[in-house]
Amino acid sequence: MFTAVIVLICVMAALGAPIFIVLSAFAMVGFYMTDIPFAALVVDTYNKFANNPILYTIPLFTFAGFILAESRAAVRIVNFSRAVLGWLPGGFAIVALSACAFFTAFTGASGVTIIALGGLLYPAMIKEKYPDKFSLGLLTTSGSLGLLFPPSLPVIIFGVIAETSINKLFAAGLIPGMLLIFLLSIYSIVVGVKSDVVREKVSLRQIIAATWAAKWELFIPFIVALGIYGGYVTLGEMATLIVVYTLIVEMVIHREITLRHLPLIMNQSMVLVGGILIILGSALALTNYMIDDQVPMVILEAMQDLFTSKWVFLIGLNLFLLIVGCLMDIYSALLVVVPLILPIAVSYGVDPIHLGVIFLTNLEIGYSTPPVGMNLFISCFRFKRPIFALYSASVPFLVVLLFALMLITYIPQLSLWLVTTLGIQ
């Protein structure tokens, strides 16, 4: 009977049933099989929600990101980056990388970045003589590029699930995140030289004008960094501050968002948040069952027979996470896989903070990994291109990102040096 029920749930998942229904069904079957009352499922989940002061930052940061995406902040950030970096061969490609990273960090969703910035950046790259294939690949893979930077929602969720310091995770992601952008920028410069793309002349007047126009948006990363790492505000207070700041900037100063637009923006952002929280609740229920039934310990014993050292384990972990990132959205992957992987990784001597960076980098790359990476299908819709064309366009960028992943995985200090140096708690 139980076998038939599990097969039925798997068939439901294959036919496209919502992930929270699949997770909840597995949790309920597990609780029933172990004779644990269903009331324990509800109570445990409620306690984890009610006693976690970090969760309410998720809707606030998401709302702030959607406000920026709905205004002309993207245009100002692109113009600023172009004025500063446009003189480089491949400069506008680096502008695109930087702009995508900025917006993904605040929205926490690569699809929003591709939809919001694709129409602005793609025609500009073609106009400046970048190859069509390169432009498609860059914008597709860059949609998830900012997930390691504060105040990224996946970082917050990993911290909640793994019960690790979110401030440490934000600090740990800075150098690896910049490494990804740096290596992709080098590739962009090589392509820019080969393609003889248009280069901007250095103009101090233009730099000053673009900086002045974008000054309010450019303050945001500094406010976040100073507030959190300076110890002046908590993460929750920072989330509230950023919402108030973006509302003042976009509604009062730039007047690009009106009161009439706010309900629609709230609806769009809270639909995303609602989906995340529903998945979080069902995933916590499944996690409670697996912990009660000692599933992580069973997996650990099996893996210790298979992987004889930490370095071999990390190779297997990366391969597994790339597949997970390709098949699942990042929030589902975090909520389902982190509780299973964390105790195993710790047993191999992997620092939980370093694991968080490895985990998120893999999922970031998985968004653009064929055959079913989410970014590929979003770009297919946004740029009206066949999916196989996007497969081909993304491959060179994936090679660069996988090289960066190896560096991040096997050089832990890339993630831990800043945390240790600044003594972040």
N, C-alpha and C positions, 0 to 999 in steps of 0.2 A: 504493500500500500504506500509506504513512505517513498519507495523508489518511483512509483507511478506519479506521486505528487511532485517530486523533485524534477522528473522528466517534463511534467506539465509546465512547471515554472520556467525551465530552460527553454521550452518551446515558446512560451509567452515572451521571454526576453528576445529570442531570435526573431519573433514576429513584430518586435518594436514596442513592447509594453513599456510604460514609463519606468525608469530605473528605480524610483522610490517604491513602486509596487513590487518589483522583483526582490529588492532588498528586504522589504517588510515581510514578504511571503517566506523567504528563506529563514528570517529571524523567527517567525511564528512556528514554522515547522521545527526548527531547532529547539525552541522552548518547549514545544509539545513533546518532542522525543525525549527530552531530559526531565520531564515532569516538573518544570519550573512554571509557576502560575503566570499567565499573561499579564497580570497586574504588575508583576516585577518589571516587565518590559517597559510599561508606561512610566512607572515610578523612577526607574533608573534614568530613562531618557529625560524626564522632566527635571530631575535633580541636576543633570549635567548642563541643561540649558539654563535653569534658574540660578545656579551658583557660578556661572561663568560671566565675568564682567566684560569680556572681550567681544562677545558675540554681537552686541548692539553697535559696534563700530562698523560692522559689515554693511548695513544699509546706509550709514552715513557716508562712508568713503565711496560707495557705489553711486549714491546720489550726486556727490560732488563731481565724480568722473563724468557722469552723464550731462551735468550742467556744462562742463567744459566742452564735451563733444557736440552739444547742440548749439553752442555759440561759435563765434569766428576765432576762438582761441587757436585752433589748428592752423589757420592762415597766418596768424601773428607769429606762432612758434616756427613755422616753416620759413617765413620771411627773415626772421632773426637768424636761424641756422644757415640760411642761404647767404646772408650777408657776411657771416663769420667764416663759413667753410666753403663757399662757392668757388673760391680761387683754386682749390685743389683739383687735380684730375680725378674725376669721380666724386667731386664735392657734393653734387646734388643727391647722389645715392646715399652719402653719409648723412645728409640732411634728412632724407626719408627714414633712415635707420633711427636717427635720434628722435624724430617726431613720433614715430610709431612706438618706440620704447616709452616715451613720456606719457602717451595716452593709454597704453596698455597697463602701465603701472597704476593709473588712477581708475580705470574702468574695470580692470581685472578680467576682461573678456576680449580675446583676440578678434572675435567676430565684429565687435563694435569698432575696433581700430581699422580693420580692413574696409568695412562699410563706410565709416566716416572719412577716412583719409584717402582711400583708394581713388575716388573720383577727382581728388585734388592732385595727388602725387603722380598717378600713372600718366595722364596726358602731358604733364610737365616733363617727366623723364623721357618720353618719346620725342617731345619737342627739342630736348637738348641732346638728341642723337644717341641715347642709350639703346642698346638692342632690346627688341620687344621681349624676347625670352628672358633676358636678364632682369628687366623691369618687373615682369610677372613673378619671377622667382623671388626677387627681393621683397616685394610687397606681401607675398604670400607667407614667407617665413618670418618676416618682421612683425607680423600681426601679434605674435606672442612674445616678442623680444623683451618686453619690460617687466615680465612676471617676477623677476628677482629683486626689483627695486621697490622701496617703500612708496606708498602704502598699499602694496599689492595684496589683494584679498587672498590668493592662494597661500601666501606666506603666513597671513594671520590664521587661516584655517589649519595649516600644518602645525603651527604653534599650539592651537587649541587641542587638536587631536593628539599630538605627541607630548603635550604638557611641558613644552620647552619655552624659554624666554623669547617672546616675539621681537623684543629690541635686539637681542643677539642675532636672531635670524635676519632681521633687516640689515644689520651691519655686515653679517656674513655674506649676504647676497650682492653687496656693492661691487667688490673687485671681480668676482666671477661674471656679474652682469656687464661690467665695463669691458671685460676680456672678450665676451661674445661680440659686443659692438666693435671693438678694436680689430678683431680678426676679420669680421665681415667688411669693415672699412678698408682693410688692406686689399681684400679681394676686389672691392668696388673700385679702388684706385687702379689696380691692374687692368680691369675691364675698361675703365675710363681712358687710360692711356692707349690701349689697343683700339678703342672705338673713336678716339679723338673727339670726345664729347665737348660740349660748350662749357667754357669756364668763365666765371664771373671775374671782373676786375676788382681788385681790392679798393674799396672806397670807404674811408673813415666816416664821411658824411652819411653813407648808407648804413654803416654799422651802427652809428649813433642813433639814426632815425628808427631802424628796426628794433634796436634794444629798447628805446623809449616806448615804442608802440606795444612791445610785448612785456614790459617791465612787471606788470601785475602778475601775469602767469609765471614769469621767471622767478618770482619771489617764493612760489609755492614749495619747491623742493628744499629751499633754504629754511623756510618756516618749519617744515616737517623735521628736517635734520636737527636744527637748533632746538626745537621744542622737545623732541624725544630724547636725543642723545645728550642734550644739555641738562636734562632732568627737570625742566621747567613745568612740563605737563605730562599727564598720563596719556596712554594711547587713546582712551575714550575721549578725553578732553581735546586731544589733537583732532580727532575725527569731527567733533562738533565745531571746532575752530575753523577747519578747512571748509566745511559746508557754509558757515556764515561768511567766510572770506570770499569764496567763489560766488555766492549770491550777491554780495556787495559789488564785486568786480564786474560781473556779467550783467546784473540788473540795474545797478545805479551808475557805475562809472562808464561802461561801454554801452549799456542800454540795448543789449542784443537779446536778452531774455526778458519777456514780459510776464506779468502775473497770469495772463491768459495761457501762456505756454507751460507754466509750472505743473499743473495737474497732469499733462501728457508726459512730461519728463519724469515726474514722480511715478506714474503708472509704468513706464518703460523700465525704470531702474528697479522698482519694487517687484516686478514680475521676475526679473533675474534673481533678486534676493530671495523671494518666496520659493523659487525653485531650489536654490541652494539650501535653504533652511529645511525644506521638506526632505530633501535627500540626506541632509545632515541627521535629522531625527531618525529616519529609517536605518541609516548606516550605523548610528550609535546603538540602535536596538540589536542589529546583527553583530556588532562588535561585542556587546555585553554577552550574547550567547557564546561567541567564540572564546572569550576569556573564561567564562564559567566552565566551558567544556574543554579548556586547555588546548585549543586548536593551535595557537602559536607554538606551544611546546612540542607538539607532535611534528609540526613543520620543521622546527629547529633541529630536532633529532635526525630527521631525514636529510636535511641540508648539510649537517655536520659530516654525514657519511659521504655526501656528494662533493662538497667543497672542502678541500684540505687546508686552505689558507685564506687570510683576509683578502688578498689580491685576487685570487680566483673567484671568491665570493662576489667581489665588486664587479667583475666582468659579467658574471651571471645576473647580478642585480641590474646592471645597465641594460642588458638584453631584455630582461623581463619588463623593466619599466618603459622601455621604448615601445614594446608591444602594447602595454597597458595604455600609454599615452596616445597611441594610435587608435585604439579601439574604444576608449572611454573618454568622456569629458573630464577635465582636470579636477573638478570638484568631487565627482563620483570616485575618481581614482584615489584622491587624497583620503576620502572618508572610508573607503573600503580597504585599501591596501596598507596605509600607514600603520594601523594597529597590528597587522600581521608581520610587517617587515621590521618595525622598530626593535622589538626584543631580539630578533635574529641578528640584526646589524650590530646592536650593542654587544652581543655575545662574541662577535668577531672583532671587537675593539674599535668600531666606527663611532665617532663622536656624533650625538644626535643632531647637533647644529650642522655639521658637515653633511650628514645624511639628508637633512632638509634641503640643502643647496643641490646635492646630487639628484634628489627626488624631483625637485621643481625644474631643474635643467632638462632632465629626461622628458618630463611631461611637456615642457616648452617645445622641445624638438619633436615630440610625438604628434603635436598638433599638425605638423607639415609632412609627416612621414606617410608615404603611400602604403597600402592602397586606400585607407579610409581615414586619414588625418583630417580633422575638422576644417582646418584652414584651407585645405585643397578644395573642398566643396563650397565654402563661403566665397573663395576667389573665383571659382567656376561660375557662381551666380553673379558676383559683382562685376567681373570683367567679361562675362559672356564668352568664355573660352571652353573648349572640350577638356574634360578632366585629365585626359592623357597628356595634353599639352602642359598642364600644370605639374603633372608628375615629372616630366622631363625638365621643366624650368626650375624646379625646386632642388634637384639632385646636387648641383654644385654647392649650393648654400648648405644643404644637409651635411655634405662632406666637411665643410669648414666648421659647422656646429658640432659635429661628432668629434673632430679633433680637439675642439675646446672642451668638450665633455670629458675626454680622456685626461686632459690637464687638470680640470677641476676635480675629477675623481681621485687621481693618484698624487696630487699635490695638495694635501689638506690645508696647508697654510694659506693658500689662496682664499679659502673661506674663513679660516680661524685667526689669521694674523691681526686683522682689524679689531676683532672682538677682544683678543688678548691684550693688544696694545692700548686700547682705550679703556680697558677694564669694565666693559659694559655688563650690566647685571640683567 
